[in-house]
Amino acid sequence: MTTDTPARLLQLLSLLQTPREWPGGELAERLGVSRRTVRRDIDRLRELGYPVQATKGADGGYRLVAGKALPPLVLDDEEAVAIAVGLRAGAGHAVEGVDEASVRALAKLEQVLPSRLRHRVSTLQAATTQLTSGDGPSIAPETLTVMASTVAGHERLRFAYRDKDGSESRRLTEPHRLVSTGRRWYLVAYDLDRADWRTFRVDRVSAPFATGVRFPPRELPTGSAAEYLRQSIHRRREAYAFTVRFAASAEQVSARVPAWLGVPEDDGEGGCVLRGSFGDHVEWLAVRLATVGYGFTVREPDELVARVRELGERLTRAAGVGEPGGPPRR
């Protein structure tokens, strides 16, 4: 029997957060109290803002329903470990669609995990590997969670950074946003030593340290961190400016193209044109454009045209089209 009222309320809330209806008698048996005490505890949860719905009947039932706000979740050990492992697996690979919100959730969860559960999560993570992942470099989830915490708390962040040429430096920054490009994570931050905004590839960051010093948020030179990153990549010498026409509307294409790559515009001829820049391997860009799912024509640059043509030829050979015994040409 749970005699401590707060502990009993947490246990009751944990039971109600499972997707089922609980008869009053079963709740009383689980908690080791009377049905009258269960009814009083249900009233207390309602006073705290939890939308508990009661049904009439011989044994009356209770269930937690959707409300206007998300109530705090109560997780048991196994649930907490499962969620943390899932978030760490996603954060460790810059997979498109796993954005800063997921990293913030991981930071919040790991902050309150008891040490015994944190050890279980780390052990399980170290003992497993994924068959598939993003094709960018992997990142320690701890690095992302430290960064996400400083972004959310407006806290200065210090870290070691390795530039493209391999030179090492120490940076003291005011972090603004984390941005995922689909295969890499970037930190957009104000560099205090250089008195200017900078973008940092997270896979080149090591030993991130939250200093505990708070700062008032600064305003970016551009409207969003994603746009600032896009412009920053474009300014770099390795960036490729490209123009691609899709045989689909701008609305259709924008639903399948990340905003950082560019914003498609209707061309008035039943298609749309995408202009943008990309600062990494042009071959990856060729593959990314092919996965949009609509017919397209690369107008520039010539290197991207060549890579798309080469990719098409490789895929054609892989499919055996035109070879003896292979699928017929259409």
LODO-50640 format. One record per residue (C-alpha): y, x, z; residue number from 1. Coordinates in Angstrom, 1 decimal, decimal comma. Example, Ala and Ser with C-alpha at 12.3 -4.5 7.8 and 13.67 -1.06 7.14 Angstrom:
BEGIN
v|u|w|n
-4,5|12,3|7,8|1
-1,1|13,7|7,1|2
//
This chain:
BEGIN
v|u|w|n
0,0|0,0|0,0|1
3,5|1,3|-0,9|2
5,7|0,6|2,1|3
8,8|2,5|0,7|4
10,9|-0,1|-1,2|5
12,5|2,3|-3,7|6
9,2|3,9|-4,5|7
7,6|0,5|-4,9|8
10,3|-0,6|-7,2|9
9,8|2,4|-9,4|10
6,1|1,7|-9,5|11
6,7|-1,9|-10,4|12
9,1|-0,9|-13,1|13
6,6|1,5|-14,6|14
4,0|-1,2|-14,8|15
6,4|-3,7|-16,4|16
7,4|-1,2|-19,1|17
4,0|-1,4|-20,6|18
3,9|-4,0|-23,5|19
2,1|-6,8|-21,7|20
2,6|-9,7|-19,3|21
1,6|-9,1|-15,7|22
0,3|-12,0|-13,6|23
1,9|-12,0|-10,2|24
-1,4|-11,7|-8,4|25
-2,3|-8,6|-10,3|26
1,0|-7,0|-9,6|27
0,6|-7,8|-5,9|28
-2,9|-6,2|-5,9|29
-1,7|-3,1|-7,7|30
1,2|-2,6|-5,3|31
-0,7|-3,6|-2,2|32
1,9|-6,3|-1,2|33
2,1|-10,0|-1,1|34
3,1|-12,2|-4,1|35
6,3|-13,1|-2,1|36
7,2|-9,4|-2,0|37
6,6|-9,1|-5,7|38
9,0|-11,9|-6,3|39
11,7|-10,3|-4,1|40
11,2|-7,0|-5,9|41
11,5|-8,7|-9,3|42
14,8|-10,2|-8,1|43
16,0|-6,7|-7,1|44
15,2|-5,3|-10,5|45
17,2|-8,1|-12,1|46
20,1|-7,4|-9,9|47
19,9|-3,8|-11,2|48
20,2|-5,0|-14,8|49
16,5|-5,0|-15,8|50
15,7|-8,1|-18,0|51
12,5|-9,3|-16,3|52
11,2|-12,6|-17,8|53
9,0|-14,9|-15,7|54
6,6|-17,4|-17,1|55
5,5|-20,5|-15,2|56
1,8|-21,3|-14,5|57
-0,9|-21,2|-11,9|58
-0,5|-17,5|-11,5|59
2,9|-17,0|-13,0|60
3,5|-13,8|-15,1|61
6,2|-11,2|-15,6|62
7,2|-9,0|-18,4|63
10,2|-6,7|-19,3|64
12,0|-8,0|-22,4|65
14,7|-6,5|-24,6|66
18,2|-6,6|-23,1|67
21,7|-5,7|-24,1|68
21,3|-2,1|-22,8|69
18,4|0,4|-22,7|70
17,2|0,7|-19,1|71
16,1|4,0|-17,7|72
12,4|4,6|-18,6|73
9,9|5,4|-15,9|74
7,2|7,7|-17,4|75
3,9|8,9|-15,8|76
2,8|12,5|-16,1|77
0,8|12,0|-19,2|78
3,5|10,1|-21,0|79
6,2|12,7|-20,2|80
4,0|15,5|-21,4|81
3,1|13,7|-24,6|82
6,8|12,9|-25,4|83
8,0|16,5|-24,6|84
5,2|18,0|-26,8|85
6,1|15,7|-29,7|86
9,8|16,5|-29,5|87
9,2|20,2|-29,1|88
6,9|20,2|-32,2|89
9,6|18,5|-34,3|90
12,5|20,7|-33,0|91
10,6|23,9|-33,6|92
10,6|23,2|-37,4|93
13,8|22,2|-39,2|94
12,2|19,1|-40,7|95
14,6|16,8|-42,4|96
15,2|13,7|-40,3|97
14,7|15,5|-37,0|98
18,4|15,7|-36,1|99
20,6|16,5|-33,1|100
19,7|13,3|-31,4|101
16,1|14,3|-31,1|102
17,1|17,7|-29,7|103
19,4|16,0|-27,2|104
16,5|13,8|-26,1|105
14,3|16,9|-25,6|106
17,1|18,6|-23,6|107
17,4|15,7|-21,3|108
13,7|15,3|-20,8|109
13,0|19,0|-20,1|110
15,9|19,1|-17,6|111
14,2|16,6|-15,3|112
10,5|17,6|-15,9|113
8,9|18,9|-12,7|114
7,8|22,5|-13,0|115
4,1|21,6|-13,1|116
4,7|19,4|-16,1|117
7,0|21,9|-17,8|118
4,2|24,5|-17,5|119
1,7|22,0|-19,0|120
4,0|21,3|-22,0|121
4,5|25,1|-22,6|122
0,8|25,8|-22,3|123
-0,2|23,0|-24,7|124
2,5|24,0|-27,2|125
1,4|27,6|-27,2|126
-2,2|26,6|-27,7|127
-1,6|24,4|-30,8|128
-0,3|25,0|-34,3|129
0,7|22,6|-37,1|130
-1,0|22,5|-40,5|131
2,3|21,6|-42,2|132
5,9|22,4|-41,3|133
9,3|23,0|-42,8|134
9,5|26,0|-45,1|135
12,4|27,5|-43,1|136
12,0|29,9|-40,2|137
10,7|28,4|-37,0|138
13,0|28,2|-33,9|139
12,1|28,2|-30,3|140
12,7|24,7|-28,9|141
14,3|26,2|-25,8|142
17,1|27,7|-28,1|143
17,9|24,3|-29,5|144
17,8|22,5|-26,1|145
20,2|25,0|-24,5|146
22,6|24,6|-27,5|147
22,3|20,8|-27,4|148
23,1|20,7|-23,7|149
26,2|22,8|-24,2|150
27,3|20,7|-27,1|151
26,9|17,5|-25,1|152
28,5|19,0|-22,0|153
31,4|20,8|-23,7|154
30,2|24,0|-22,1|155
30,9|27,5|-23,5|156
27,8|29,2|-25,0|157
27,1|32,9|-25,1|158
24,4|34,4|-27,4|159
23,2|37,4|-29,4|160
23,6|37,0|-33,1|161
22,0|38,9|-36,0|162
24,0|38,8|-39,3|163
22,5|38,7|-42,7|164
22,8|42,5|-43,0|165
20,9|42,9|-39,7|166
23,9|43,9|-37,6|167
23,8|42,6|-34,0|168
26,7|41,2|-32,0|169
27,4|39,1|-28,9|170
29,3|35,8|-29,4|171
31,2|33,6|-26,9|172
31,7|30,2|-28,4|173
32,8|26,6|-27,8|174
29,9|24,8|-29,5|175
30,8|21,7|-31,5|176
27,7|20,3|-33,3|177
24,2|21,2|-34,3|178
23,5|20,4|-38,0|179
20,1|20,3|-39,7|180
19,9|20,9|-43,4|181
16,3|20,0|-43,7|182
14,9|23,5|-43,6|183
17,4|25,2|-41,3|184
19,4|24,5|-38,2|185
23,1|25,6|-37,9|186
25,5|25,7|-35,0|187
29,1|24,8|-35,8|188
31,2|26,4|-33,1|189
34,6|27,9|-32,3|190
34,2|31,7|-31,9|191
36,6|32,7|-29,1|192
36,5|36,4|-29,9|193
37,5|35,8|-33,5|194
39,8|32,8|-32,7|195
38,3|30,8|-35,6|196
35,6|28,3|-36,5|197
32,2|29,7|-37,5|198
28,8|28,5|-38,5|199
25,7|30,3|-37,1|200
22,1|30,1|-38,4|201
20,1|29,1|-35,3|202
17,1|31,2|-36,3|203
19,3|34,3|-36,0|204
20,4|33,4|-32,5|205
18,7|34,9|-29,5|206
19,2|34,8|-25,7|207
21,5|31,7|-25,7|208
23,2|31,3|-22,3|209
25,2|28,3|-21,0|210
28,1|29,9|-19,1|211
29,0|26,8|-17,0|212
32,6|27,0|-18,2|213
33,9|23,7|-19,5|214
36,4|23,4|-22,4|215
38,4|20,6|-24,0|216
36,9|19,7|-27,4|217
38,8|21,1|-30,4|218
39,4|19,3|-33,7|219
37,5|20,7|-36,7|220
39,5|21,6|-39,8|221
37,4|19,1|-41,7|222
36,3|15,6|-40,7|223
32,7|16,3|-39,8|224
30,5|19,2|-38,9|225
28,3|18,5|-41,9|226
31,2|18,7|-44,2|227
32,4|21,9|-42,6|228
29,0|23,5|-43,0|229
28,9|22,5|-46,6|230
32,3|24,1|-47,3|231
31,3|27,2|-45,3|232
28,1|27,6|-47,4|233
30,1|27,1|-50,6|234
32,6|29,9|-49,6|235
29,8|32,4|-49,2|236
28,9|34,6|-52,2|237
25,3|33,6|-52,2|238
26,2|29,9|-52,6|239
25,3|28,1|-55,8|240
27,7|25,4|-57,1|241
25,6|22,9|-59,0|242
26,0|19,7|-61,0|243
23,1|17,3|-61,5|244
22,9|13,9|-63,3|245
20,4|11,4|-62,0|246
19,1|8,4|-64,0|247
19,8|6,1|-61,0|248
22,9|4,7|-59,2|249
24,8|6,6|-56,6|250
23,6|4,1|-54,0|251
20,0|4,8|-54,8|252
20,4|8,6|-54,9|253
22,5|8,8|-51,7|254
19,7|7,1|-49,8|255
17,4|10,0|-50,7|256
19,8|13,0|-50,6|257
21,2|14,5|-47,4|258
25,0|14,2|-47,1|259
25,4|17,9|-46,6|260
24,1|18,5|-50,2|261
26,8|16,4|-51,7|262
27,9|12,9|-52,4|263
26,7|11,3|-55,7|264
29,2|9,4|-57,8|265
28,4|6,8|-60,5|266
29,2|8,0|-64,0|267
29,7|4,5|-65,5|268
26,7|5,0|-67,8|269
23,9|3,7|-65,5|270
23,5|7,0|-63,7|271
25,3|9,2|-61,2|272
26,4|12,8|-60,9|273
25,8|15,0|-57,8|274
28,0|18,0|-57,3|275
27,6|20,4|-54,4|276
26,5|23,8|-53,3|277
23,5|25,4|-51,7|278
23,5|28,7|-49,9|279
19,8|29,6|-49,8|280
17,0|30,0|-52,3|281
17,7|28,2|-55,5|282
14,0|27,5|-55,9|283
14,0|25,3|-52,8|284
17,0|23,4|-54,2|285
14,9|22,8|-57,4|286
12,1|21,4|-55,4|287
14,4|19,3|-53,3|288
16,0|17,7|-56,3|289
12,6|16,9|-57,8|290
11,5|15,1|-54,6|291
14,5|12,6|-54,9|292
12,2|10,6|-57,1|293
14,5|9,8|-60,0|294
14,8|11,5|-63,4|295
17,5|14,1|-63,4|296
19,2|16,7|-65,6|297
20,7|19,9|-64,3|298
24,0|20,7|-65,9|299
24,8|23,9|-64,0|300
24,2|26,7|-63,0|301
22,0|28,3|-65,5|302
19,8|29,8|-62,8|303
19,0|26,4|-61,4|304
18,3|25,1|-64,9|305
15,8|28,0|-65,3|306
14,2|27,4|-61,9|307
13,7|23,6|-62,6|308
12,2|24,4|-66,0|309
9,8|27,0|-64,5|310
8,9|24,5|-61,7|311
8,1|21,8|-64,3|312
5,9|24,2|-66,3|313
4,0|25,3|-63,1|314
3,4|21,7|-62,1|315
2,2|20,8|-65,7|316
-0,2|23,7|-65,6|317
-1,4|22,7|-62,2|318
-2,1|19,2|-63,4|319
-4,1|20,6|-66,4|320
-2,1|18,6|-68,9|321
-3,0|19,6|-72,4|322
-5,9|21,7|-71,4|323
-9,5|21,0|-72,6|324
-11,0|18,4|-70,3|325
-7,6|17,8|-68,6|326
-5,5|14,7|-68,6|327
-4,2|13,8|-72,1|328
-0,5|14,2|-72,8|329
1,4|11,0|-72,9|330
//
